[in-house]
Amino acid sequence: MRLRGSGKRVQVAVAGCVVCTAALLFAAPASAGVVTYPAGGSGFDEGAEGWSAGGGECSPAELLCTSEATYDASSGSPPGSIAAKTTVTLNLVSLFKGTATWDSPQFQIATATITGAELHLDRAFSPGGLVDVGPEATYVVKLSDLTTGTSSPVLSGVLDKEDEAYAPASAPVAVVGGHTYQLSIESVTAQSTLALSALSGTTKVHFDNVGIAVQTASSGKGGKGSGSGGGGGENKGSGSNSSALSDKRLLTLLRGGAVATPAVLRGRHLLVKVNCPAKIHRTCHVFAQGMLTRKRAAARGRVVKIGRGKGRRVVLPVKPRLRPRLAKRRRILVRERVRAGKARATIYKRRKLIRRPTGTAG
């Protein structure tokens, strides 16, 4: 009796496992997801991760300068990044310009119903010993569709001495399932001020956490298991995505949110606008703070509550001793610590800083 009874229990348990496994197998294709390319995203923690350094050049020819694409294990967010390095050994009167490129490994987008795709990266600029001649770096990220033989720029930016801290940049991209792609980053570092005497030094433009996040729609047909009323749009069946919001997913959504508007310095206060992307599907609690660097605050922080898809202006008191310094800046770093449900993420955004007299609007 004991053996026979235990056998029945084993049969029931095995049957239950089979049912659970089958349910998971059938349910998996029906869930939406986000996949980052190439190879889950390039964090460069232990190397260039398949990215190849292109040719570098420095002009004009009479200058003793070099430009090259190089891996930097000591710098990054976290440490580890690819960089465009320009070294000037001697410069008296001419303006230098150094160019370097990086190419990603080729990657194929999985065949699926794509609902959106976004390129994101973190970038920083180190002027080094050339800071006195006002070096600026311009970068352009291109996406090549190797299947169709086409290429187009998808993201660009300008960096200067105020961009030494890593800050995110992102842009929407168009990709097709089944096509093969490759990313390339070209960086040009140029001197903006003539040197009055001999100078030497090295500048670096760093890129980290580079990837295209591709979001796919549910491949299921709704119906059973998706709640009464079946399907289309943001129905009950998609609720599991919002309830399972992870820290990484929250960070991705914040990076792809609204373009950061300029910060406004008005008297003793710094005015910044923060947003809660609609795709987060829940209310955001945002701690916003103006920063000189990632470790040094320029203004006191403040927590605000923002509904999904909404934005809100935050007034931050500037620290008295830092007001004169902040008044001379063209840009400021804004830190946002965001909590949405149980998910948490911190993002830094480099914003243009404009000044307005006290009493004016905005």
N, C-alpha and C positions, 0 to 999 in steps of 0.2 A: 504493500500500500504506500509506503513512504517513497519507494523508488518510482512507482507509477505516478504518484501525485507530483513528485519533484519534476518528473519528465514533462507533465502537462505545464508546470510553471515555466520550464525552460522553453517549451514550444511557444507559449504565450509571449515570453520575453523576446525570443527571436523574431516572432511575427511582428511584435511592436517595433523592433529595431528596423525591420525591413520596411514597414510602413513609414517610419520617420525618415529613413534614408531616401525612399522614393519621393516623399513630400519635398525634401530638400532639393533633390535633383530636378524636379519639375518646377520648383519655386525659383531656383537660381536664375534662369534666363529671364524671368519676369521682372527682376529688380533693376532699377536704374543704377548707374555707377559712373565713376570718374577714373580714368586711366591717364597717367602722365607719361609723355614721351620726351626724349628717348629713354628707354630702360627705367621707367619710374621717376625720371627727373635726375638732373645732374647736380649733385651736391659737392662733388670734387673733394670729398673727405680724405681719400687715399690716393688720389692721382687725377689725371685728366679724363678718365672714364671714357676712353675712345675718341675724345675730341682731338683733332689734329691741328697743329700750328701751321698757319699759312705763311707766306712770305712777308717780310717786313722791310720797310725802306724809310730813309730819313733824308730830307732835302733842306736847302740846296746842297749840291755835291761838295762844295768847298768846306762844309762844316764837319767837324770831327764828332759825329753823332751816329748812333745806331738805334734801330727800333726792332723789336722782336716780340713774338707771342711766347709766353712762358707760363709754367705752372708755379703757383706760390702756395706752399704748404702752411705758411705761418699766418696768412691773412684770409679771412672769410667769415661767414656767418652760418654755422661755426667754421673754425679754421679750415682752409683748403679752398682755393679758387683758381680760375684761369685769369691771366692778366696780359695786357698789352704794355710793354715796357719800352720807354724811350730814354736813352742815356746820352747826355751831351758832355763831351770831354773838354771842349774849348769853343766858346762863342763870343765874338767881340761885337759885331754890329748886325749880323743877319738874323732874320726870324726863322726859327727851325720849325719843321713839321714832320712828325713821325707817324707812320701808318703800320698797323699790324692786324692780322685776321686770325680767326679761329673757325673751324668747321666741325660740326657735330657728326657723330656716326649716323649712317642712314637708318631710318626706322619706318616701319609700315604700320599705318593706322588699321586697327581691327575693323572688319566689316560689321557695321551696326548702324542703327538709326541715331545719328549724331544730332544732339540738340544744342550744342554750343562747344566752343573751344577757345582757349585763352593762353597766350604766351605770358609767362611771368619770369622774372629774374630779380636778383639783388645786385646793385652795382655801387661802386665807391671809387673815389679818385684820390690819389696821393701825389701832391705836387713835388714832394721831396725838396732837394736843394735848389730847385728852380722856381720856388714860390715867388721870388721877387720880380720875375718877368711875366707874371700873370698867365701861366699855362692853362689852357682849356682843352677839354677832350670832347669830341663828338663821336657818338657811336650809332651804328645802324645795324639792326638785326634783320636778316632776310630769310625768308622761307622759300625753299625750292621744291617744287613738285616734280620729282624725277620721273614720275609716270607720264606726265604731259610735257615735260621739258620747259616748264615756266618757272619764273622766280619773281618775287615781289618783296619790297620792304614792309615790315609789319610793326616795327617799333624803333624809335630813335630818341636821342636825348643829348643834352649838353651838360657837362660836369666841370666844376672849377674847384678852387681851394676850400669852398664851404661844403663840399660833398665828400669829406673824408670818412664819414660814418656810412655804413651800408644802409641803403634804403631800397624799397621795392619799386619796381616798374612793371606795368602789364599792358596788354593790348589784346583785343579780340582777333582771332584768326579764322580763316575758312579752310577746312580740311575735308577730304572725301575718304570714306571708308574703303580700304583695300589699296589706296595709293601709297607710294613710298616717298618719303620726304627727307630733307636735310636742312638744318639750320646753319647759318653763318653769321658771325659777328665781326664787323669791321670797326676798328677804333682809330681815330685820327687825333693826335695830340699836337697842338700848335701853340706857339709863343705869341702873346698879344702885345708885349712891351719890349722895346729895344733894350739890350743890356748896355750899361754905361761902362762896364769893365768886363774882364774875362770872367766867365762863370762855368761851372760844371755841376752836374747833378743828374738825378734819375727821377722820372715820373712813372706812375703805374696806374692803369685803369683796370679795376678788378670786376669780375663777373662771377656770381655764385648762384646756386639753386635755380638753374636754368631748366625750363621745361614747358611743354604744351599740355595743359590739362584738358582732356577731351571728355565731355559729358555725353552719355548715351541715354536714350529714352527706354522705357520699359518695352521689352519685346513680347510681353504677354498680351492677352486680349481682354484683360479685366475679368468680368464674370465671377466665377466661384472664387471665394476667398478674398475678394476685393471689397466686400461690403455690399449692402443692398444698393441698388441703383447702378451697378456695373461700372462702366467706365469712361472715359475721356477726361482730359485736363488734369487739374490737381484734385483728384478725388480722394476718397478714403484710402484707396490702395497705395497712394504715394505718401501717406502719413508716416509710414515706417522710416522713410528717408530722413524726415525732420527729427523724429524721435531718436534716431541713431546718430545725430550730429556729433562728429568727433572733433578733437582739437585741430587735427590736420585739415579736415574739411572746412572748418570755420576759417582757418587761416587762408585757405585757397579762395573762399568766397569774399573775404575782406580784401584780398589782393586784386580781385576782379571787380570790385565795387565801383562806385561813381568816381570820376576823376577828381583828385584832390583840388579844391578851390584854394585861392590864395589866402594866407593868414593876414589879418589886419592889426597893425599896432596903432592903438588910439589912446594917447595919454599913458596912463598907468596900466592899461589892460591890453591883452592879446585876445583877439577874436578869431576863433577857428570853427569851421563847420565839420561835424562828424556825421556819418551815415550808418544805417543798418540795412544791408542789402536784402532785398525781398526774398532771395533764394534761401536765406537762413531759416525762414518759416517760423520765426519766433521773435520775441522782443529782445533787444540788446541792452545791456548795461555797459556803458563805455566810460572808462576813466581816461580823460584827455589831459595832456600836459605838454607845454612848449619846452623844447630842449635845445641847449647849445650843442651838446654831443649826446651820445646814448647814455652817458654816465653823469652828465651835469645838466640840471634843470635850469631853465630860464624863467619859468613861471610856475605858480602853484597849480596843482592838478585839481580836477573837478569831475565828479561822477554824474552822468546824466542817463536817463532812461529813454530809449528811442524805439518806437514801434517798427515792425518790419516794413522795409521799403521807404522809410522816412529818413529825414535828416534834421539836424538841430544845431543851432549856433551856440557855442560855449564861450563864456567870458572868463578868461584866466588872468588873475592878477600877476603882473610882472614883478619879479624880485627887485626891490629898489636899487641895489648896488649894480644890477645888470642892465638897467634901463638905458644908460648911455651906450653900452656895447651893442645892445639889441637894436638901437636906433640906427646904427651904421650898417646893419646887415641887409643883404638882398634876399636871403632865404633863411628859413628856420625849420628845424626838425620837430615834427609833432609825433608824440608817442600816444598810441591808443591801446589800452588794455581792455579787451572786450570779453564779456561773459554772455553766453546765449544758452540758457538751460544749464547743462552740466559741462558744456564745452567752453574752453578758454583759449585765447590767443592774444599775442601782442604783435603789433605792427607799427613800423616807423615810416612816416611819409615826409619827404623833403618838399616843402611848399615855398612858393614865392611869397615874400614879405612886402606888403605895401603899408605906407604910413598915411594916416588921416588925422587931421586936427580934432581935438576934443569937441564934441557937439555935432559932428557930421554924421550922416547916416551910414550904415554898413559896418 
